[in-house]
Every structure is written in C-alpha cells, then in structure tokens.
Amino acid sequence: MLTPNSNVENLPPHVIRLVYKEVSTLTSDPPEGIKVFPNEEDITDVQVTIEGPGLLPHQDLPPQRGRQRRDLRQRPQERLEGRAGH
C-alpha cells in the first residue's frame, strides 16, 4: 500500500486520495506500452516506463537514470520559450 510522507504533508487529503486512486489504477490496469512502478514508501515518487513506436532517432540510446523533476505549474508558453535556446 502506498503511504504518504513529508512530500505530501501540505496537500489536502482529497488530493492525496485522488493521486493514490490514479496511481493504483495505472498500476493494476496500465495502458498498452506503459509500466508504472510506484514507490511503496512515497506516493509522490512514481517511476514510469513508456514504450515508443520504434523507429525513433533515439531508440538505441540507453534509458535515462535518475529523477527528473519539473514544475507542473509552469505555463505551456514558458516551457516553449525555455526550449527555444536548445
């Protein structure tokens, strides 16, 4: 069972329940090509593997390791502007 830790101490209980429900659903019945690996100790730590269609320029690269954290509150336009320099 997933348990909340200090990462969720400031979230309202209904949000924690919603996240738990969604992660549980994705774990038990994931969409095709997606595997979900929740951290049993931290409901905010979810690892996901997504299989692509193949024939992609990066398909032979090794999988990325480590955590990538993004601010989900960032507006789409800011994300686009941030990528313009790449």
KATA-V97315 format. One record per residue. N is the residue number from 1. RES is the residue in one letter. PHI is phi in whole degrees, -180 to 180 (* if undefined). OMEGA is omega in degrees with one decimal (none if undefined). D_CENTER is the distance of its C-alpha to the mean C-alpha in Angstrom with 2 decimals. Layout:
<<N & RES & PHI & OMEGA & D_CENTER> <N & RES & PHI & OMEGA & D_CENTER>>
//
This chain:
<<1 & M & * & 177.6 & 18.09> <2 & L & -74 & 178.4 & 15.21> <3 & T & -126 & 177.7 & 16.85> <4 & P & -73 & 174.5 & 16.08> <5 & N & -130 & -174.8 & 17.11> <6 & S & -63 & 178.0 & 18.20> <7 & N & -66 & -177.1 & 14.81> <8 & V & -114 & -174.8 & 15.34> <9 & E & -62 & -179.0 & 19.11> <10 & N & -98 & 178.9 & 19.42> <11 & L & -88 & 176.8 & 17.38> <12 & P & -64 & -178.7 & 19.67> <13 & P & -55 & -179.3 & 19.92> <14 & H & -67 & 177.4 & 19.25> <15 & V & -70 & 178.4 & 15.77> <16 & I & -62 & 178.8 & 15.04> <17 & R & -63 & 179.2 & 16.64> <18 & L & -64 & 178.5 & 14.70> <19 & V & -62 & 178.9 & 11.25> <20 & Y & -59 & -179.6 & 13.01> <21 & K & -62 & -179.1 & 14.49> <22 & E & -64 & 179.6 & 11.51> <23 & V & -65 & 178.2 & 9.73> <24 & S & -62 & 178.6 & 13.30> <25 & T & -64 & 179.4 & 13.96> <26 & L & -65 & 179.4 & 11.12> <27 & T & -73 & -176.1 & 12.27> <28 & S & -81 & -177.8 & 15.90> <29 & D & -143 & -176.1 & 16.02> <30 & P & -74 & 173.2 & 13.25> <31 & P & -63 & -179.2 & 14.18> <32 & E & -58 & 177.4 & 16.25> <33 & G & 85 & -178.8 & 14.79> <34 & I & -123 & 175.5 & 11.36> <35 & K & -123 & -176.3 & 11.01> <36 & V & -116 & -178.6 & 8.76> <37 & F & -127 & 179.5 & 9.72> <38 & P & -74 & 174.0 & 9.46> <39 & N & -81 & -177.4 & 11.52> <40 & E & -62 & -176.9 & 14.73> <41 & E & -96 & -172.9 & 15.76> <42 & D & -143 & -177.3 & 12.88> <43 & I & -64 & -179.9 & 11.01> <44 & T & -88 & -178.7 & 8.80> <45 & D & -111 & -179.0 & 7.77> <46 & V & -127 & 176.1 & 5.59> <47 & Q & -100 & -177.4 & 6.10> <48 & V & -134 & 172.9 & 6.13> <49 & T & -112 & 179.2 & 9.38> <50 & I & -118 & 178.3 & 10.54> <51 & E & -85 & 178.4 & 14.32> <52 & G & -87 & -177.1 & 16.04> <53 & P & -76 & -176.2 & 19.55> <54 & G & 84 & -179.8 & 21.29> <55 & L & 54 & 177.9 & 23.94> <56 & L & -104 & -177.7 & 21.61> <57 & P & -58 & -175.9 & 22.94> <58 & H & -104 & -172.8 & 20.26> <59 & Q & -65 & -178.6 & 20.20> <60 & D & -93 & 178.8 & 22.34> <61 & L & -76 & 177.5 & 20.36> <62 & P & -68 & 179.0 & 18.98> <63 & P & -63 & 178.6 & 15.25> <64 & Q & -77 & 178.5 & 13.80> <65 & R & -111 & 177.8 & 13.66> <66 & G & 99 & -176.9 & 12.56> <67 & R & -101 & 174.4 & 9.88> <68 & Q & -117 & -178.5 & 9.14> <69 & R & -105 & 178.3 & 9.09> <70 & R & -130 & 176.1 & 9.74> <71 & D & -83 & -176.8 & 11.82> <72 & L & -71 & 178.9 & 10.56> <73 & R & -84 & -178.0 & 14.21> <74 & Q & -64 & -178.5 & 15.59> <75 & R & -75 & -178.0 & 17.73> <76 & P & -54 & -178.5 & 17.44> <77 & Q & -63 & 178.3 & 20.90> <78 & E & -65 & 177.8 & 20.10> <79 & R & -64 & 179.9 & 17.29> <80 & L & -65 & 179.6 & 19.96> <81 & E & -65 & 179.1 & 22.58> <82 & G & -67 & -178.3 & 20.59> <83 & R & -89 & -176.2 & 20.21> <84 & A & -60 & -178.3 & 23.90> <85 & G & -80 & -176.6 & 25.10> <86 & H & -93 & none & 23.18>>
//
